[in-house]
Amino acid sequence: ERFFTGIKNDVEWLGYKPYKITHAADNFDKLYELAKVLIKKGLAFVCHQKSEEIKGFNPLPSPWRERPVEENLQLFEDMKNGLFDEGEATLRMKTVLEEGKLDPVAYRIKYVPHVISGDKWCIYPT
């Protein structure tokens, strides 16, 4: 809640009054479906590397990067259904960011209720 309030306060401090306030959580269903599209196109994969292993700009490539699409789809569904512990799996995008970061995390598992969506989701877009 403090992040939503903080952003709103900062925008108002800058002298702007938004005509509409939206939240990423308003689109969690759509974002989930778009993540599956990325998987189907071979542009995202479920990874089991620990966060320490992928931090920084020169981590080793994931050994799960070339996993078959159908397996990735099933594992992403398993993530959504709470079959993994926090930190046990992430969805990563197959890309290199401008600053050189390889395969950034797109979804992570977090078992805490969300201020907007409650306990509907245990995976969250980053």
VMD Tcl script that draws the C-alpha trace (Angstrom):
set ca {
  {0.00 0.00 0.00}
  {2.79 2.43 0.85}
  {4.21 2.16 -2.69}
  {0.86 3.07 -4.28}
  {0.41 6.00 -1.92}
  {4.02 7.10 -2.35}
  {3.80 7.18 -6.15}
  {0.51 9.10 -6.02}
  {1.97 11.61 -3.55}
  {5.11 12.07 -5.67}
  {3.07 12.73 -8.82}
  {0.91 15.25 -6.99}
  {4.04 16.89 -5.49}
  {5.27 17.40 -9.05}
  {2.06 19.35 -9.71}
  {0.08 16.75 -11.62}
  {-3.34 15.33 -10.88}
  {-3.88 12.05 -12.72}
  {-7.21 11.74 -14.49}
  {-7.23 8.02 -13.65}
  {-5.23 5.80 -11.30}
  {-4.56 2.26 -12.44}
  {-2.56 -0.60 -10.97}
  {-0.55 -3.40 -12.57}
  {-2.76 -5.77 -10.56}
  {-5.72 -4.62 -12.67}
  {-4.04 -6.48 -15.51}
  {-2.59 -9.58 -13.81}
  {-4.83 -11.91 -15.85}
  {-3.77 -10.28 -19.13}
  {-0.08 -10.19 -18.11}
  {-0.24 -13.91 -17.26}
  {-1.70 -14.68 -20.70}
  {0.97 -12.55 -22.39}
  {3.67 -14.43 -20.48}
  {2.29 -17.68 -21.89}
  {2.48 -16.18 -25.40}
  {6.17 -15.42 -24.82}
  {6.73 -19.02 -23.71}
  {4.88 -20.39 -26.77}
  {7.06 -18.24 -29.04}
  {10.18 -19.59 -27.34}
  {10.97 -16.16 -25.86}
  {10.66 -17.08 -22.16}
  {11.57 -20.06 -19.99}
  {11.18 -21.31 -16.45}
  {14.48 -21.22 -14.62}
  {15.59 -22.82 -11.35}
  {18.79 -20.86 -10.78}
  {19.02 -19.21 -7.37}
  {18.86 -15.41 -7.22}
  {22.54 -15.28 -6.20}
  {23.45 -17.13 -9.40}
  {21.77 -14.64 -11.74}
  {22.62 -11.35 -10.03}
  {24.90 -8.89 -11.77}
  {25.75 -8.56 -15.43}
  {27.86 -11.63 -16.12}
  {25.97 -14.60 -14.70}
  {26.39 -18.01 -16.24}
  {23.66 -18.83 -18.78}
  {20.79 -20.84 -17.38}
  {21.01 -24.59 -17.97}
  {17.20 -24.48 -18.43}
  {17.22 -21.83 -21.19}
  {16.52 -24.31 -24.02}
  {13.89 -26.38 -22.24}
  {10.98 -27.44 -24.56}
  {8.03 -25.04 -24.85}
  {5.45 -27.53 -23.53}
  {7.57 -28.22 -20.47}
  {7.94 -24.48 -19.83}
  {4.18 -23.99 -20.15}
  {3.51 -26.76 -17.63}
  {6.13 -25.47 -15.20}
  {4.74 -21.92 -15.44}
  {1.29 -23.31 -14.67}
  {2.82 -25.19 -11.73}
  {4.33 -21.89 -10.54}
  {0.88 -20.26 -10.73}
  {-0.69 -23.16 -8.85}
  {1.72 -22.90 -5.94}
  {3.71 -26.08 -6.59}
  {7.09 -24.39 -6.04}
  {8.56 -22.62 -3.04}
  {9.55 -18.97 -3.24}
  {12.86 -18.68 -5.08}
  {12.61 -22.19 -6.52}
  {11.52 -21.06 -9.99}
  {11.21 -17.88 -12.03}
  {10.06 -17.07 -15.53}
  {12.85 -15.38 -17.46}
  {12.71 -13.62 -20.83}
  {15.19 -14.65 -23.50}
  {16.73 -11.27 -24.21}
  {19.66 -9.05 -23.40}
  {18.74 -5.70 -21.90}
  {20.39 -2.50 -23.12}
  {22.81 -2.46 -20.21}
  {23.84 -6.05 -20.94}
  {21.72 -7.99 -18.45}
  {21.00 -11.46 -19.85}
  {17.56 -13.07 -19.51}
  {15.88 -10.83 -16.90}
  {13.27 -12.28 -14.56}
  {9.71 -11.62 -15.73}
  {7.80 -13.49 -12.97}
  {8.67 -14.62 -9.50}
  {6.87 -16.56 -6.77}
  {5.80 -14.69 -3.65}
  {3.41 -16.14 -1.07}
  {2.02 -12.91 0.31}
  {-1.41 -11.44 -0.33}
  {-1.34 -8.52 -2.76}
  {-2.90 -5.23 -1.69}
  {-5.15 -5.20 -4.79}
  {-5.62 -8.83 -5.87}
  {-5.53 -10.47 -2.43}
  {-4.45 -14.11 -2.51}
  {-5.57 -14.86 -6.08}
  {-1.96 -14.96 -7.29}
  {1.28 -16.36 -5.92}
  {3.27 -15.33 -9.01}
  {3.94 -11.70 -9.76}
  {5.41 -9.87 -12.75}
  {8.60 -8.00 -11.95}
}
mol new
graphics top color blue
foreach p $ca { graphics top sphere $p radius 0.5 }
foreach p [lrange $ca 0 end-1] q [lrange $ca 1 end] { graphics top cylinder $p $q radius 0.2 }
display resetview
